Amino acid sequence: MTSSPFQVVQRSPSYWRVTFDSPPINLVTFEVFAALGDLVDRMEADEDVKVVVFDSADPDFFLAHFDMVPPKEPYTGPAWLEIATRMARSRVISIASIRGRARGVGSEFTLACDMRFASKENAVLGQPEVGAGVTPGGGATERLPLLVGRGRALEIIAAADDFDAETAERYGWINRALPDAELDAYVDRVATRIASFDRRPLAEVKALINRTTLPSETDLTAGQDTFRAALTWPEAHERVRRLMQRGMQQRGELEYRLGEQIADE
């Protein structure tokens, strides 16, 4: 039996903490998608929960990126965009507390959350897909421009580099960059405060803000379709093959410094 890629702790009936823990580097696999789909089901069915915080048990990797090794069997669970859309439109407030690397769909997961807070010393964000010969397919091309603007979205995605938390905060990619020693307490305070308020006004203000801040499902689907097509491109296969030979998806120098290393591929 496959173990869950995360643990759920109910700090209170209204405040849940979800901790990613999937060694060696918290890759985003189809098992992660399935588990997140089940989690969103639980969130929507629970009448008490108002806020969910996502963090990582691995201080070096929040969510590394998508698993580039094809699954042994066809995946039949919920698609990532379905999960992300449900999270964004859910009445429950979602918060990403980022310590470690969040790249590719790991970054796109944080973009699907309602708020993002990150460690100044230990958070790294990036969209490295172009450097691997493909395109983002989980919402980065749609959500990032709404947060950071067109030019900075192109800088992030086309340059495929890593970004520290202070730059991400300045760009509007995250809410705040906090000293690592203060991150957990700050996020806990925000979540506890939100959880103390009534469910109805929280749900209503989120729905109202969503009206002008979420990308359309048509645009999100276009990004997903382009990513799926990119996975068939011969040049993408060759780039990914060489990256795997150099240590991609293993705990080591390539994954630690992927933004820098991928440009040398």
Residue, then its C-alpha position, 0 to 999 in steps of 0.5 A: m500500500t502506497s503511503s500518503p505524500f502528506q500528513v494532515v493535522q487538525r490544529s482545531p476543527s476550523y484550522w488544518r495543517v497539511t505537511f508534504d512528506s514524500p522523500p527523497i525530494n517531494l516530487v509531484t507525482f500522480e499519487v500527489f494529485a490523487a491525494l490532493g483530490d481526496l483532500v479537497d473532497r474532505m475540505e468541501a465536505d467538512e462544515d467546520v474547516k475554514v483555513v488550511v496551511f500547506d508546508s513541508a517536512d523537508p526544509d530543502f524541498f517544499l515541492a520539487h517539481f513534476d515527476m518526469v518519469p512516466p507512470k507504469e500504469p495510466y493515471t485515471g484520477p483527478a487532473w491537476l487543473e481540476i484540483a487547483t480550480r477547486m482549491a481556488r474556488s473553495r470557501v476554505i482559505s488556503i495558505a502556502s508556507i514555503r520553506g525549500r524549493a517550489r519549482g514547476v508544478g510545485s510553484e504552481f501549487t503555491l499559485a493555486c493557494d490563496m496566500r503565499f508566505a516564504s522563508k527569506e533564507n530557505a525558500v526558492l521559487g522557479q518555473p524551470e519548464v522552458g529549460a527542460g524543453v517544455t512549457p508550464g501546464g499547471g497554471a503559471t502562464e495564467r496565474l503569474p501575469l495576474l500577480v506580477g505583470r507581463g514582463r516579470a511573468l516572462e522573466i520568470i518563465a522564459a528565463a527558467d531561473d530560480f528566485d529568492a523569497e525577497t525578489a518574489e515578494r517584491y514582484g508580488w509573487i508571494n505575500r511576504a518573505l519572512p525570516d526563517a525563524e519567524l515563518d511558522a509563527y507568523v503563518d500560524r498566527v494568520a491562520t488562527r486569526i482567520a479560523s476565529f472568524d465566521r464561515r459565511p463572511l470568509a466564503e463571501v469575500k473570497a468569492l467576490i475577490n475571485r471574480t476579478t483575480l482568477p484566470s479563465e478555465t479556457d486559458l488554463t486548459a490552453g496552458q495544460d494542452t500545450f504542456r501535454a503536447a510539449l511532452t511529445w516533442p523530440e527536443a524535450h525528450e532529449r533535454v529531459r534525458r540529459l537532465m536525468q543523466r546529470g542527477m535530476q530527481q535525485r537529491g544533489e547539486l542539480e536539484y539544489r541549483l536547478g535554476e543555474q544548472i539548467a541553463d548549462e544543460 
